[in-house]
Amino acid sequence: MTSAGAGEAATPATRRRSRRDEILDIAVGLFAARGYHGVSMDDIGSAAGVTGPALYHHFAGKEAMLVAALIPVSESLLEGGRQRVAEHPDDPGAALASLINFHVDFALANPAVIALHLHELDRLPDEPRRQIRRLQRLYVEEWVTVLTGLHPGLVAAESRVLAHAAFGLMNSTPFLGGEVDRHRRASLLRAATLAALRAATDS
């Protein structure tokens, strides 16, 4: 998730964000900081400088905001993971490094969204929650495929354990302070995750 540099042509992915996107970012930040139940629509409207009727023009309510925040992220993770695995069909080591780079970049760019996934997913109704869980499982399986290719002695269930352990490490970004600059944080997270997953054995 990067922004266009100066002079780059605007594309659907890089053109100026809509007011709806801005409101959603504010809501996500408030949910992550205070918890879903600790934030009202009035709080979101006040933070966004939007009146009640205008806010409801964009979203039916807090639940709709949570769905709008979490489903596209899960879809993007799955799409990105599949793309990176496909780029290295015969080299699981390179595929793993690419997956780690991709996920660390996401985690550092979206700590508030990760906090929502960790703490607020159960607030969703059954159908969107099932959809997100399914997308998450499919994303995990991309990692499982790569890890079993890298460590042939591991069965899929064991590779799944390693994948979830790696997510725990990389998804620690909501709890990291600002004492270390972003570039160095990314380097540390990538190195630690890669070392942990490469060191796994079939013993």
C-alpha positions as CSV (number, residue, x, y, z in Angstrom):
1,M,0.0,0.0,0.0
2,T,1.9,3.0,-1.3
3,S,1.0,6.4,-2.5
4,A,1.9,7.9,-5.9
5,G,5.1,10.0,-5.9
6,A,5.2,13.6,-7.3
7,G,4.5,13.7,-10.9
8,E,3.1,10.2,-11.2
9,A,-0.2,9.8,-13.1
10,A,-3.2,9.2,-10.9
11,T,-4.7,5.7,-11.2
12,P,-7.7,4.2,-9.5
13,A,-5.3,3.0,-6.7
14,T,-3.4,6.3,-6.3
15,R,-5.8,9.1,-7.0
16,R,-7.0,11.3,-4.1
17,R,-8.9,9.5,-1.4
18,S,-12.6,10.0,-1.2
19,R,-14.4,11.6,1.8
20,R,-15.8,8.1,2.6
21,D,-12.3,6.7,2.8
22,E,-11.2,9.5,5.1
23,I,-14.2,9.0,7.4
24,L,-13.5,5.2,7.5
25,D,-9.8,5.8,8.4
26,I,-11.0,8.1,11.3
27,A,-13.5,5.5,12.5
28,V,-10.9,2.7,12.3
29,G,-8.4,4.7,14.4
30,L,-11.1,5.5,17.0
31,F,-12.2,1.8,17.2
32,A,-8.6,0.7,17.6
33,A,-7.9,3.3,20.3
34,R,-11.1,3.1,22.3
35,G,-12.7,-0.2,21.3
36,Y,-15.8,-0.7,19.2
37,H,-18.2,-0.1,22.0
38,G,-16.3,2.9,23.3
39,V,-17.0,4.9,20.1
40,S,-20.3,6.4,19.0
41,M,-21.4,7.7,15.6
42,D,-21.4,11.1,17.1
43,D,-17.7,10.6,18.1
44,I,-16.8,9.7,14.6
45,G,-18.8,12.5,13.0
46,S,-17.1,15.0,15.4
47,A,-13.6,13.7,14.7
48,A,-14.3,13.8,10.9
49,G,-16.1,17.2,11.0
50,V,-19.2,15.6,9.6
51,T,-22.8,16.1,10.8
52,G,-25.0,13.1,11.5
53,P,-27.0,13.1,8.3
54,A,-23.9,13.5,6.2
55,L,-22.2,10.6,8.1
56,Y,-25.1,8.3,7.5
57,H,-25.0,9.2,3.8
58,H,-21.7,7.2,3.7
59,F,-22.3,4.5,6.3
60,A,-25.5,2.9,7.8
61,G,-23.8,2.7,11.1
62,K,-20.7,1.5,13.1
63,E,-21.2,-2.1,12.0
64,A,-21.1,-1.1,8.4
65,M,-17.9,0.8,9.0
66,L,-16.3,-2.3,10.6
67,V,-17.3,-4.5,7.6
68,A,-16.0,-1.8,5.2
69,A,-12.7,-1.8,7.0
70,L,-12.1,-5.5,7.4
71,I,-13.4,-7.3,4.3
72,P,-11.3,-5.3,1.7
73,V,-8.2,-5.7,3.8
74,S,-8.7,-9.5,3.9
75,E,-9.3,-9.6,0.2
76,S,-6.2,-7.5,-0.5
77,L,-4.0,-9.8,1.7
78,L,-5.2,-12.9,-0.1
79,E,-4.7,-11.3,-3.5
80,G,-1.2,-10.0,-2.6
81,G,-0.2,-13.3,-1.0
82,R,-1.3,-15.3,-4.1
83,Q,0.6,-12.9,-6.4
84,R,3.8,-13.3,-4.5
85,V,3.6,-17.1,-4.3
86,A,2.9,-17.2,-8.1
87,E,6.0,-15.1,-8.8
88,H,8.2,-17.9,-7.4
89,P,6.6,-21.2,-8.3
90,D,9.8,-23.2,-8.1
91,D,11.6,-21.4,-5.3
92,P,9.8,-21.6,-1.9
93,G,12.6,-19.7,-0.2
94,A,12.2,-16.7,-2.5
95,A,8.4,-17.0,-2.1
96,L,8.7,-17.0,1.7
97,A,10.9,-13.9,1.6
98,S,8.4,-12.2,-0.7
99,L,5.4,-13.1,1.5
100,I,7.2,-11.8,4.6
101,N,8.1,-8.5,2.9
102,F,4.6,-8.1,1.8
103,H,3.0,-8.8,5.1
104,V,5.4,-6.7,7.1
105,D,4.8,-3.7,4.8
106,F,1.0,-4.2,5.3
107,A,1.4,-4.6,9.1
108,L,3.4,-1.4,9.5
109,A,1.0,0.6,7.3
110,N,-2.1,-0.7,9.0
111,P,-1.6,-1.2,12.7
112,A,-5.2,0.1,13.5
113,V,-6.7,-2.4,11.1
114,I,-4.7,-5.2,12.7
115,A,-6.0,-4.1,16.1
116,L,-9.5,-4.4,14.8
117,H,-8.9,-7.8,13.4
118,L,-7.5,-8.9,16.7
119,H,-10.1,-7.4,19.0
120,E,-13.3,-6.5,17.2
121,L,-13.9,-9.2,14.5
122,D,-16.5,-10.9,16.7
123,R,-18.6,-7.7,16.7
124,L,-19.6,-8.5,13.1
125,P,-22.8,-10.3,12.1
126,D,-22.4,-14.0,11.1
127,E,-22.1,-13.6,7.3
128,P,-19.4,-10.9,7.1
129,R,-17.5,-12.6,9.9
130,R,-17.6,-15.9,8.0
131,Q,-16.5,-14.2,4.8
132,I,-13.5,-12.7,6.6
133,R,-12.6,-16.0,8.3
134,R,-12.7,-17.7,4.9
135,L,-10.4,-15.1,3.3
136,Q,-8.0,-15.4,6.3
137,R,-7.9,-19.2,6.0
138,L,-7.2,-19.0,2.3
139,Y,-4.4,-16.5,3.0
140,V,-2.9,-18.8,5.6
141,E,-2.9,-21.7,3.1
142,E,-0.7,-19.7,0.7
143,W,1.9,-19.6,3.5
144,V,1.3,-23.3,4.3
145,T,2.0,-24.2,0.7
146,V,5.3,-22.3,0.7
147,L,6.4,-23.6,4.1
148,T,5.7,-27.2,3.2
149,G,7.7,-26.7,0.1
150,L,10.6,-25.2,2.1
151,H,10.4,-27.9,4.8
152,P,9.2,-31.1,3.1
153,G,9.2,-33.0,6.4
154,L,6.5,-30.8,7.8
155,V,2.8,-31.8,7.3
156,A,0.3,-29.1,6.5
157,A,-1.0,-28.8,10.1
158,E,2.6,-28.1,11.3
159,S,3.2,-25.5,8.6
160,R,-0.1,-23.9,9.7
161,V,1.3,-23.6,13.2
162,L,4.4,-21.9,11.9
163,A,2.3,-19.5,9.7
164,H,0.2,-18.4,12.6
165,A,3.3,-17.9,14.8
166,A,4.8,-15.7,12.1
167,F,1.6,-13.6,11.9
168,G,1.8,-13.1,15.7
169,L,5.3,-11.7,15.3
170,M,4.5,-9.5,12.2
171,N,1.1,-8.4,13.6
172,S,2.7,-7.0,16.7
173,T,2.8,-3.6,15.0
174,P,-0.1,-2.1,17.0
175,F,1.9,-2.6,20.2
176,L,5.2,-1.1,19.0
177,G,6.2,2.3,20.1
178,G,7.9,4.9,18.0
179,E,11.3,4.6,19.6
180,V,12.6,2.8,16.4
181,D,12.0,4.3,13.0
182,R,9.8,2.6,10.5
183,H,12.6,1.4,8.2
184,R,14.4,-0.2,11.0
185,R,11.2,-1.8,12.5
186,A,10.5,-3.3,9.1
187,S,14.1,-4.7,8.8
188,L,13.8,-6.2,12.3
189,L,10.4,-7.8,11.7
190,R,11.5,-9.2,8.4
191,A,14.7,-10.7,9.7
192,A,13.1,-12.2,12.8
193,T,10.2,-13.8,10.9
194,L,12.5,-15.1,8.1
195,A,14.9,-16.6,10.6
196,A,12.2,-18.2,12.6
197,L,10.5,-19.8,9.6
198,R,13.8,-20.9,7.9
199,A,15.0,-22.5,11.2
200,A,11.9,-24.8,11.4
201,T,12.8,-28.5,11.1
202,D,11.0,-31.7,10.6
203,S,12.4,-33.1,13.9
